[in-house]
Amino acid sequence: KANIKSHQINILGSIGGSESKEKEKDNIYPFPLIVSGRIIRENLDTLQIEEKWLRKEVEKKGKTIKDIMFANYENGKLFIAETKDT
């Protein structure tokens, strides 16, 4: 008989403490957070990001949510791809 062992691979890494969860959140595919001046709340919830944080990041760029046509979250950062002409 062959001795066969099976192994499971967690593609997201270990889910131990909050530090590993932060790493997971930072190493995922881009998620749109703002489209056509509207917050995509489902994606905020999925990423466990607070709307307060998003608004603060947008304000740092001198913009409002309504000014932004498209912004996504990738590698732990907010990327604003397009803004409306103001």
C-alpha positions, 0 to 999 in steps of 0.5 A, spaced: 500 500 500 502 507 498 502 511 504 498 517 501 498 524 506 494 530 504 495 537 506 490 543 505 493 549 503 490 556 506 491 561 500 490 567 504 495 565 510 494 563 517 488 566 520 491 567 527 491 574 530 489 581 528 496 582 525 495 576 520 488 578 518 491 585 517 496 582 512 491 578 508 487 585 507 493 588 504 495 582 500 488 581 496 486 583 489 484 591 488 477 592 491 473 598 488 471 603 494 468 609 490 465 608 484 461 615 480 462 618 487 458 613 491 462 609 496 461 601 495 459 599 502 459 592 501 467 592 499 468 596 505 465 591 509 468 585 506 475 588 507 473 591 514 475 598 513 471 603 516 468 609 512 471 614 517 478 612 514 476 612 507 473 619 508 479 621 511 484 618 506 480 622 500 480 629 504 488 628 505 487 628 497 483 635 498 477 631 495 470 629 497 467 622 495 463 626 490 469 628 486 471 621 485 469 617 479 473 611 481 478 609 487 480 602 489 484 599 495 490 595 494 496 593 498 493 597 504 492 603 500 487 607 497 488 609 490 484 614 486 484 613 479 479 618 476 476 624 479 470 629 476 472 635 473 471 640 478 
